[in-house]
Amino acid sequence: MDSYKPDNAVTYDDVHIDFTLDEWALLNPSQKSLYKDVMLETYRNLTSIGYSWENHNFEEHCQSARRHGR
């Protein structure tokens, strides 16, 4: 069962950007670093306001990112 979510609430899917391998390859190292920093800050901010991560498989996402040099 989904928990109550106000109409104006921000979700992980609202702020997450998932690059394809081709798109990721076009980014320069500073852009990749900025992306990582912004996403880490986003995770921390959403966690601090009580966002539930139970529907997201971060271990799989991180392993995939490492495999592809992200």
PyMOL Python script that loads the backbone (N, CA, C, O; Angstrom):
from pymol import cmd

cmd.read_pdbstr("""\
ATOM      1  N   MET A   1       0.832  -1.179   0.000  1.00  0.00           N
ATOM      2  CA  MET A   1       0.000   0.000   0.000  1.00  0.00           C
ATOM      3  C   MET A   1       0.874   1.239   0.000  1.00  0.00           C
ATOM      4  O   MET A   1       1.813   1.334   0.791  1.00  0.00           O
ATOM      5  N   ASP A   2       0.580   2.195  -0.880  1.00  0.00           N
ATOM      6  CA  ASP A   2       1.352   3.426  -0.953  1.00  0.00           C
ATOM      7  C   ASP A   2       1.010   4.330   0.216  1.00  0.00           C
ATOM      8  O   ASP A   2      -0.142   4.404   0.645  1.00  0.00           O
ATOM      9  N   SER A   3       2.024   5.015   0.728  1.00  0.00           N
ATOM     10  CA  SER A   3       1.761   5.967   1.796  1.00  0.00           C
ATOM     11  C   SER A   3       1.222   7.259   1.189  1.00  0.00           C
ATOM     12  O   SER A   3       1.394   7.526   0.000  1.00  0.00           O
ATOM     13  N   TYR A   4       0.570   8.048   2.028  1.00  0.00           N
ATOM     14  CA  TYR A   4       0.000   9.322   1.589  1.00  0.00           C
ATOM     15  C   TYR A   4       1.103  10.221   1.058  1.00  0.00           C
ATOM     16  O   TYR A   4       2.174  10.310   1.660  1.00  0.00           O
ATOM     17  N   LYS A   5       0.855  10.887  -0.060  1.00  0.00           N
ATOM     18  CA  LYS A   5       1.821  11.798  -0.660  1.00  0.00           C
ATOM     19  C   LYS A   5       1.074  13.050  -1.108  1.00  0.00           C
ATOM     20  O   LYS A   5       0.223  12.971  -1.993  1.00  0.00           O
ATOM     21  N   PRO A   6       1.375  14.203  -0.514  1.00  0.00           N
ATOM     22  CA  PRO A   6       0.734  15.428  -0.965  1.00  0.00           C
ATOM     23  C   PRO A   6       1.007  15.667  -2.445  1.00  0.00           C
ATOM     24  O   PRO A   6       2.023  15.218  -2.974  1.00  0.00           O
ATOM     25  N   ASP A   7       0.115  16.362  -3.099  1.00  0.00           N
ATOM     26  CA  ASP A   7       0.241  16.610  -4.540  1.00  0.00           C
ATOM     27  C   ASP A   7       1.540  17.310  -4.920  1.00  0.00           C
ATOM     28  O   ASP A   7       2.036  17.115  -6.030  1.00  0.00           O
ATOM     29  N   ASN A   8       2.096  18.110  -4.040  1.00  0.00           N
ATOM     30  CA  ASN A   8       3.300  18.864  -4.367  1.00  0.00           C
ATOM     31  C   ASN A   8       4.575  18.240  -3.814  1.00  0.00           C
ATOM     32  O   ASN A   8       5.631  18.873  -3.851  1.00  0.00           O
ATOM     33  N   ALA A   9       4.502  17.014  -3.304  1.00  0.00           N
ATOM     34  CA  ALA A   9       5.675  16.362  -2.729  1.00  0.00           C
ATOM     35  C   ALA A   9       6.645  15.943  -3.831  1.00  0.00           C
ATOM     36  O   ALA A   9       6.231  15.516  -4.909  1.00  0.00           O
ATOM     37  N   VAL A  10       7.918  16.068  -3.550  1.00  0.00           N
ATOM     38  CA  VAL A  10       8.971  15.651  -4.467  1.00  0.00           C
ATOM     39  C   VAL A  10       9.280  14.189  -4.207  1.00  0.00           C
ATOM     40  O   VAL A  10       9.363  13.762  -3.055  1.00  0.00           O
ATOM     41  N   THR A  11       9.448  13.426  -5.266  1.00  0.00           N
ATOM     42  CA  THR A  11       9.811  12.022  -5.128  1.00  0.00           C
ATOM     43  C   THR A  11      11.194  11.807  -5.733  1.00  0.00           C
ATOM     44  O   THR A  11      11.723  12.668  -6.436  1.00  0.00           O
ATOM     45  N   TYR A  12      11.755  10.664  -5.450  1.00  0.00           N
ATOM     46  CA  TYR A  12      13.053  10.297  -6.020  1.00  0.00           C
ATOM     47  C   TYR A  12      12.996  10.354  -7.547  1.00  0.00           C
ATOM     48  O   TYR A  12      13.923  10.854  -8.184  1.00  0.00           O
ATOM     49  N   ASP A  13      11.923   9.848  -8.129  1.00  0.00           N
ATOM     50  CA  ASP A  13      11.803   9.837  -9.587  1.00  0.00           C
ATOM     51  C   ASP A  13      11.748  11.241 -10.185  1.00  0.00           C
ATOM     52  O   ASP A  13      12.083  11.431 -11.355  1.00  0.00           O
ATOM     53  N   ASP A  14      11.327  12.224  -9.389  1.00  0.00           N
ATOM     54  CA  ASP A  14      11.301  13.613  -9.850  1.00  0.00           C
ATOM     55  C   ASP A  14      12.709  14.186 -10.006  1.00  0.00           C
ATOM     56  O   ASP A  14      12.928  15.070 -10.833  1.00  0.00           O
ATOM     57  N   VAL A  15      13.649  13.698  -9.232  1.00  0.00           N
ATOM     58  CA  VAL A  15      14.981  14.305  -9.210  1.00  0.00           C
ATOM     59  C   VAL A  15      16.085  13.410  -9.761  1.00  0.00           C
ATOM     60  O   VAL A  15      17.205  13.873  -9.976  1.00  0.00           O
ATOM     61  N   HIS A  16      15.785  12.151  -9.989  1.00  0.00           N
ATOM     62  CA  HIS A  16      16.795  11.208 -10.471  1.00  0.00           C
ATOM     63  C   HIS A  16      16.959  11.311 -11.987  1.00  0.00           C
ATOM     64  O   HIS A  16      15.978  11.382 -12.728  1.00  0.00           O
ATOM     65  N   ILE A  17      18.200  11.318 -12.428  1.00  0.00           N
ATOM     66  CA  ILE A  17      18.508  11.287 -13.856  1.00  0.00           C
ATOM     67  C   ILE A  17      19.288  10.013 -14.112  1.00  0.00           C
ATOM     68  O   ILE A  17      20.302   9.758 -13.462  1.00  0.00           O
ATOM     69  N   ASP A  18      18.824   9.223 -15.045  1.00  0.00           N
ATOM     70  CA  ASP A  18      19.495   7.973 -15.377  1.00  0.00           C
ATOM     71  C   ASP A  18      20.031   8.088 -16.805  1.00  0.00           C
ATOM     72  O   ASP A  18      19.277   7.979 -17.771  1.00  0.00           O
ATOM     73  N   PHE A  19      21.330   8.305 -16.923  1.00  0.00           N
ATOM     74  CA  PHE A  19      21.955   8.433 -18.231  1.00  0.00           C
ATOM     75  C   PHE A  19      22.094   7.073 -18.906  1.00  0.00           C
ATOM     76  O   PHE A  19      22.340   6.070 -18.235  1.00  0.00           O
ATOM     77  N   THR A  20      21.939   7.032 -20.209  1.00  0.00           N
ATOM     78  CA  THR A  20      22.294   5.827 -20.958  1.00  0.00           C
ATOM     79  C   THR A  20      23.814   5.759 -21.000  1.00  0.00           C
ATOM     80  O   THR A  20      24.488   6.742 -20.690  1.00  0.00           O
ATOM     81  N   LEU A  21      24.355   4.614 -21.379  1.00  0.00           N
ATOM     82  CA  LEU A  21      25.822   4.496 -21.491  1.00  0.00           C
ATOM     83  C   LEU A  21      26.370   5.483 -22.508  1.00  0.00           C
ATOM     84  O   LEU A  21      27.428   6.073 -22.290  1.00  0.00           O
ATOM     85  N   ASP A  22      25.669   5.669 -23.610  1.00  0.00           N
ATOM     86  CA  ASP A  22      26.120   6.614 -24.637  1.00  0.00           C
ATOM     87  C   ASP A  22      26.119   8.047 -24.110  1.00  0.00           C
ATOM     88  O   ASP A  22      27.052   8.808 -24.367  1.00  0.00           O
ATOM     89  N   GLU A  23      25.070   8.413 -23.373  1.00  0.00           N
ATOM     90  CA  GLU A  23      25.006   9.761 -22.800  1.00  0.00           C
ATOM     91  C   GLU A  23      26.108   9.964 -21.769  1.00  0.00           C
ATOM     92  O   GLU A  23      26.762  11.007 -21.744  1.00  0.00           O
ATOM     93  N   TRP A  24      26.310   8.951 -20.911  1.00  0.00           N
ATOM     94  CA  TRP A  24      27.341   9.045 -19.880  1.00  0.00           C
ATOM     95  C   TRP A  24      28.721   9.225 -20.511  1.00  0.00           C
ATOM     96  O   TRP A  24      29.543   9.984 -19.997  1.00  0.00           O
ATOM     97  N   ALA A  25      28.977   8.538 -21.612  1.00  0.00           N
ATOM     98  CA  ALA A  25      30.269   8.628 -22.292  1.00  0.00           C
ATOM     99  C   ALA A  25      30.534  10.028 -22.831  1.00  0.00           C
ATOM    100  O   ALA A  25      31.690  10.413 -23.005  1.00  0.00           O
ATOM    101  N   LEU A  26      29.490  10.787 -23.096  1.00  0.00           N
ATOM    102  CA  LEU A  26      29.648  12.147 -23.629  1.00  0.00           C
ATOM    103  C   LEU A  26      29.988  13.173 -22.547  1.00  0.00           C
ATOM    104  O   LEU A  26      30.426  14.280 -22.859  1.00  0.00           O
ATOM    105  N   LEU A  27      29.791  12.815 -21.292  1.00  0.00           N
ATOM    106  CA  LEU A  27      30.089  13.749 -20.208  1.00  0.00           C
ATOM    107  C   LEU A  27      31.585  13.780 -19.932  1.00  0.00           C
ATOM    108  O   LEU A  27      32.269  12.760 -20.018  1.00  0.00           O
ATOM    109  N   ASN A  28      32.084  14.974 -19.596  1.00  0.00           N
ATOM    110  CA  ASN A  28      33.499  15.056 -19.220  1.00  0.00           C
ATOM    111  C   ASN A  28      33.621  14.733 -17.726  1.00  0.00           C
ATOM    112  O   ASN A  28      32.614  14.712 -17.018  1.00  0.00           O
ATOM    113  N   PRO A  29      34.825  14.486 -17.247  1.00  0.00           N
ATOM    114  CA  PRO A  29      35.002  14.065 -15.846  1.00  0.00           C
ATOM    115  C   PRO A  29      34.382  15.033 -14.826  1.00  0.00           C
ATOM    116  O   PRO A  29      33.830  14.590 -13.818  1.00  0.00           O
ATOM    117  N   SER A  30      34.465  16.329 -15.073  1.00  0.00           N
ATOM    118  CA  SER A  30      33.887  17.268 -14.102  1.00  0.00           C
ATOM    119  C   SER A  30      32.360  17.185 -14.093  1.00  0.00           C
ATOM    120  O   SER A  30      31.748  17.366 -13.040  1.00  0.00           O
ATOM    121  N   GLN A  31      31.734  16.918 -15.235  1.00  0.00           N
ATOM    122  CA  GLN A  31      30.283  16.748 -15.283  1.00  0.00           C
ATOM    123  C   GLN A  31      29.859  15.478 -14.550  1.00  0.00           C
ATOM    124  O   GLN A  31      28.846  15.469 -13.852  1.00  0.00           O
ATOM    125  N   LYS A  32      30.634  14.411 -14.711  1.00  0.00           N
ATOM    126  CA  LYS A  32      30.338  13.157 -14.015  1.00  0.00           C
ATOM    127  C   LYS A  32      30.472  13.351 -12.504  1.00  0.00           C
ATOM    128  O   LYS A  32      29.648  12.855 -11.736  1.00  0.00           O
ATOM    129  N   SER A  33      31.495  14.063 -12.087  1.00  0.00           N
ATOM    130  CA  SER A  33      31.712  14.326 -10.672  1.00  0.00           C
ATOM    131  C   SER A  33      30.576  15.184 -10.110  1.00  0.00           C
ATOM    132  O   SER A  33      30.082  14.923  -9.014  1.00  0.00           O
ATOM    133  N   LEU A  34      30.171  16.191 -10.852  1.00  0.00           N
ATOM    134  CA  LEU A  34      29.060  17.036 -10.415  1.00  0.00           C
ATOM    135  C   LEU A  34      27.784  16.219 -10.273  1.00  0.00           C
ATOM    136  O   LEU A  34      27.054  16.377  -9.294  1.00  0.00           O
ATOM    137  N   TYR A  35      27.507  15.350 -11.232  1.00  0.00           N
ATOM    138  CA  TYR A  35      26.324  14.484 -11.171  1.00  0.00           C
ATOM    139  C   TYR A  35      26.345  13.645  -9.892  1.00  0.00           C
ATOM    140  O   TYR A  35      25.347  13.569  -9.175  1.00  0.00           O
ATOM    141  N   LYS A  36      27.489  13.017  -9.613  1.00  0.00           N
ATOM    142  CA  LYS A  36      27.605  12.171  -8.417  1.00  0.00           C
ATOM    143  C   LYS A  36      27.382  12.993  -7.149  1.00  0.00           C
ATOM    144  O   LYS A  36      26.674  12.561  -6.239  1.00  0.00           O
ATOM    145  N   ASP A  37      27.989  14.183  -7.094  1.00  0.00           N
ATOM    146  CA  ASP A  37      27.833  15.039  -5.916  1.00  0.00           C
ATOM    147  C   ASP A  37      26.381  15.469  -5.720  1.00  0.00           C
ATOM    148  O   ASP A  37      25.873  15.450  -4.599  1.00  0.00           O
ATOM    149  N   VAL A  38      25.720  15.851  -6.793  1.00  0.00           N
ATOM    150  CA  VAL A  38      24.325  16.297  -6.708  1.00  0.00           C
ATOM    151  C   VAL A  38      23.416  15.150  -6.288  1.00  0.00           C
ATOM    152  O   VAL A  38      22.527  15.333  -5.456  1.00  0.00           O
ATOM    153  N   MET A  39      23.634  13.965  -6.859  1.00  0.00           N
ATOM    154  CA  MET A  39      22.778  12.831  -6.499  1.00  0.00           C
ATOM    155  C   MET A  39      22.996  12.411  -5.042  1.00  0.00           C
ATOM    156  O   MET A  39      22.034  12.063  -4.358  1.00  0.00           O
ATOM    157  N   LEU A  40      24.236  12.437  -4.558  1.00  0.00           N
ATOM    158  CA  LEU A  40      24.490  12.118  -3.146  1.00  0.00           C
ATOM    159  C   LEU A  40      23.793  13.122  -2.235  1.00  0.00           C
ATOM    160  O   LEU A  40      23.202  12.742  -1.224  1.00  0.00           O
ATOM    161  N   GLU A  41      23.863  14.402  -2.592  1.00  0.00           N
ATOM    162  CA  GLU A  41      23.180  15.423  -1.802  1.00  0.00           C
ATOM    163  C   GLU A  41      21.668  15.207  -1.842  1.00  0.00           C
ATOM    164  O   GLU A  41      20.986  15.380  -0.832  1.00  0.00           O
ATOM    165  N   THR A  42      21.156  14.835  -2.990  1.00  0.00           N
ATOM    166  CA  THR A  42      19.726  14.566  -3.135  1.00  0.00           C
ATOM    167  C   THR A  42      19.308  13.406  -2.244  1.00  0.00           C
ATOM    168  O   THR A  42      18.294  13.495  -1.551  1.00  0.00           O
ATOM    169  N   TYR A  43      20.081  12.308  -2.251  1.00  0.00           N
ATOM    170  CA  TYR A  43      19.782  11.158  -1.388  1.00  0.00           C
ATOM    171  C   TYR A  43      19.745  11.596   0.072  1.00  0.00           C
ATOM    172  O   TYR A  43      18.831  11.240   0.816  1.00  0.00           O
ATOM    173  N   ARG A  44      20.756  12.377   0.475  1.00  0.00           N
ATOM    174  CA  ARG A  44      20.820  12.826   1.867  1.00  0.00           C
ATOM    175  C   ARG A  44      19.623  13.708   2.220  1.00  0.00           C
ATOM    176  O   ARG A  44      19.018  13.552   3.280  1.00  0.00           O
ATOM    177  N   ASN A  45      19.292  14.627   1.329  1.00  0.00           N
ATOM    178  CA  ASN A  45      18.176  15.536   1.607  1.00  0.00           C
ATOM    179  C   ASN A  45      16.851  14.792   1.694  1.00  0.00           C
ATOM    180  O   ASN A  45      16.061  15.038   2.605  1.00  0.00           O
ATOM    181  N   LEU A  46      16.602  13.889   0.761  1.00  0.00           N
ATOM    182  CA  LEU A  46      15.353  13.137   0.796  1.00  0.00           C
ATOM    183  C   LEU A  46      15.287  12.239   2.030  1.00  0.00           C
ATOM    184  O   LEU A  46      14.225  12.086   2.634  1.00  0.00           O
ATOM    185  N   THR A  47      16.422  11.645   2.403  1.00  0.00           N
ATOM    186  CA  THR A  47      16.473  10.812   3.603  1.00  0.00           C
ATOM    187  C   THR A  47      16.183  11.648   4.845  1.00  0.00           C
ATOM    188  O   THR A  47      15.479  11.201   5.750  1.00  0.00           O
ATOM    189  N   SER A  48      16.727  12.859   4.882  1.00  0.00           N
ATOM    190  CA  SER A  48      16.547  13.713   6.061  1.00  0.00           C
ATOM    191  C   SER A  48      15.094  14.129   6.273  1.00  0.00           C
ATOM    192  O   SER A  48      14.700  14.454   7.393  1.00  0.00           O
ATOM    193  N   ILE A  49      14.301  14.121   5.212  1.00  0.00           N
ATOM    194  CA  ILE A  49      12.884  14.475   5.367  1.00  0.00           C
ATOM    195  C   ILE A  49      12.002  13.233   5.437  1.00  0.00           C
ATOM    196  O   ILE A  49      10.776  13.320   5.366  1.00  0.00           O
ATOM    197  N   GLY A  50      12.654  12.061   5.579  1.00  0.00           N
ATOM    198  CA  GLY A  50      11.910  10.835   5.814  1.00  0.00           C
ATOM    199  C   GLY A  50      11.471  10.088   4.571  1.00  0.00           C
ATOM    200  O   GLY A  50      10.553   9.270   4.641  1.00  0.00           O
ATOM    201  N   TYR A  51      12.100  10.345   3.438  1.00  0.00           N
ATOM    202  CA  TYR A  51      11.733   9.627   2.213  1.00  0.00           C
ATOM    203  C   TYR A  51      11.979   8.136   2.388  1.00  0.00           C
ATOM    204  O   TYR A  51      13.006   7.741   2.941  1.00  0.00           O
ATOM    205  N   SER A  52      11.064   7.312   1.931  1.00  0.00           N
ATOM    206  CA  SER A  52      11.181   5.860   2.037  1.00  0.00           C
ATOM    207  C   SER A  52      11.891   5.304   0.804  1.00  0.00           C
ATOM    208  O   SER A  52      11.452   5.518  -0.326  1.00  0.00           O
ATOM    209  N   TRP A  53      12.983   4.595   1.030  1.00  0.00           N
ATOM    210  CA  TRP A  53      13.780   4.037  -0.067  1.00  0.00           C
ATOM    211  C   TRP A  53      13.442   2.580  -0.344  1.00  0.00           C
ATOM    212  O   TRP A  53      14.130   1.936  -1.136  1.00  0.00           O
ATOM    213  N   GLU A  54      12.417   2.050   0.277  1.00  0.00           N
ATOM    214  CA  GLU A  54      12.141   0.613   0.186  1.00  0.00           C
ATOM    215  C   GLU A  54      11.828   0.132  -1.220  1.00  0.00           C
ATOM    216  O   GLU A  54      11.985  -1.059  -1.489  1.00  0.00           O
ATOM    217  N   ASN A  55      11.395   0.993  -2.129  1.00  0.00           N
ATOM    218  CA  ASN A  55      11.052   0.567  -3.485  1.00  0.00           C
ATOM    219  C   ASN A  55      12.189   0.778  -4.484  1.00  0.00           C
ATOM    220  O   ASN A  55      11.992   0.640  -5.692  1.00  0.00           O
ATOM    221  N   HIS A  56      13.382   1.114  -3.977  1.00  0.00           N
ATOM    222  CA  HIS A  56      14.511   1.382  -4.861  1.00  0.00           C
ATOM    223  C   HIS A  56      15.651   0.425  -4.550  1.00  0.00           C
ATOM    224  O   HIS A  56      16.004   0.236  -3.386  1.00  0.00           O
ATOM    225  N   ASN A  57      16.224  -0.176  -5.576  1.00  0.00           N
ATOM    226  CA  ASN A  57      17.321  -1.110  -5.389  1.00  0.00           C
ATOM    227  C   ASN A  57      18.636  -0.379  -5.669  1.00  0.00           C
ATOM    228  O   ASN A  57      19.156  -0.430  -6.784  1.00  0.00           O
ATOM    229  N   PHE A  58      19.170   0.304  -4.646  1.00  0.00           N
ATOM    230  CA  PHE A  58      20.378   1.084  -4.820  1.00  0.00           C
ATOM    231  C   PHE A  58      21.610   0.214  -5.000  1.00  0.00           C
ATOM    232  O   PHE A  58      22.551   0.608  -5.690  1.00  0.00           O
ATOM    233  N   GLU A  59      21.616  -0.960  -4.390  1.00  0.00           N
ATOM    234  CA  GLU A  59      22.765  -1.847  -4.556  1.00  0.00           C
ATOM    235  C   GLU A  59      22.928  -2.200  -6.029  1.00  0.00           C
ATOM    236  O   GLU A  59      24.035  -2.161  -6.566  1.00  0.00           O
ATOM    237  N   GLU A  60      21.817  -2.544  -6.681  1.00  0.00           N
ATOM    238  CA  GLU A  60      21.872  -2.871  -8.106  1.00  0.00           C
ATOM    239  C   GLU A  60      22.295  -1.656  -8.922  1.00  0.00           C
ATOM    240  O   GLU A  60      23.093  -1.789  -9.850  1.00  0.00           O
ATOM    241  N   HIS A  61      21.779  -0.480  -8.595  1.00  0.00           N
ATOM    242  CA  HIS A  61      22.131   0.743  -9.311  1.00  0.00           C
ATOM    243  C   HIS A  61      23.625   1.043  -9.162  1.00  0.00           C
ATOM    244  O   HIS A  61      24.287   1.391 -10.140  1.00  0.00           O
ATOM    245  N   CYS A  62      24.155   0.910  -7.948  1.00  0.00           N
ATOM    246  CA  CYS A  62      25.570   1.195  -7.710  1.00  0.00           C
ATOM    247  C   CYS A  62      26.469   0.192  -8.424  1.00  0.00           C
ATOM    248  O   CYS A  62      27.495   0.575  -8.986  1.00  0.00           O
ATOM    249  N   GLN A  63      26.096  -1.092  -8.408  1.00  0.00           N
ATOM    250  CA  GLN A  63      26.887  -2.103  -9.104  1.00  0.00           C
ATOM    251  C   GLN A  63      26.887  -1.830 -10.605  1.00  0.00           C
ATOM    252  O   GLN A  63      27.923  -1.955 -11.258  1.00  0.00           O
ATOM    253  N   SER A  64      25.747  -1.462 -11.148  1.00  0.00           N
ATOM    254  CA  SER A  64      25.645  -1.137 -12.566  1.00  0.00           C
ATOM    255  C   SER A  64      26.506   0.078 -12.889  1.00  0.00           C
ATOM    256  O   SER A  64      27.188   0.103 -13.913  1.00  0.00           O
ATOM    257  N   ALA A  65      26.477   1.086 -12.020  1.00  0.00           N
ATOM    258  CA  ALA A  65      27.260   2.284 -12.241  1.00  0.00           C
ATOM    259  C   ALA A  65      28.752   1.973 -12.220  1.00  0.00           C
ATOM    260  O   ALA A  65      29.501   2.505 -13.039  1.00  0.00           O
ATOM    261  N   ARG A  66      29.199   1.116 -11.290  1.00  0.00           N
ATOM    262  CA  ARG A  66      30.609   0.740 -11.226  1.00  0.00           C
ATOM    263  C   ARG A  66      31.032  -0.035 -12.467  1.00  0.00           C
ATOM    264  O   ARG A  66      32.126   0.168 -12.993  1.00  0.00           O
ATOM    265  N   ARG A  67      30.158  -0.923 -12.930  1.00  0.00           N
ATOM    266  CA  ARG A  67      30.453  -1.724 -14.123  1.00  0.00           C
ATOM    267  C   ARG A  67      30.679  -0.846 -15.341  1.00  0.00           C
ATOM    268  O   ARG A  67      31.505  -1.157 -16.200  1.00  0.00           O
ATOM    269  N   HIS A  68      29.935   0.258 -15.409  1.00  0.00           N
ATOM    270  CA  HIS A  68      29.986   1.116 -16.587  1.00  0.00           C
ATOM    271  C   HIS A  68      30.861   2.353 -16.358  1.00  0.00           C
ATOM    272  O   HIS A  68      30.815   3.298 -17.145  1.00  0.00           O
ATOM    273  N   GLY A  69      31.640   2.347 -15.304  1.00  0.00           N
ATOM    274  CA  GLY A  69      32.557   3.436 -15.056  1.00  0.00           C
ATOM    275  C   GLY A  69      31.886   4.734 -14.651  1.00  0.00           C
ATOM    276  O   GLY A  69      32.406   5.820 -14.907  1.00  0.00           O
ATOM    277  N   ARG A  70      30.741   4.618 -14.026  1.00  0.00           N
ATOM    278  CA  ARG A  70      30.021   5.831 -13.607  1.00  0.00           C
ATOM    279  C   ARG A  70      30.468   6.248 -12.243  1.00  0.00           C
ATOM    280  O   ARG A  70      29.982   7.246 -11.712  1.00  0.00           O
TER     281      ARG A  70
END
""", "prot")
cmd.dss("prot")
cmd.show_as("cartoon", "prot")
cmd.util.cbc("prot")
cmd.orient("prot")
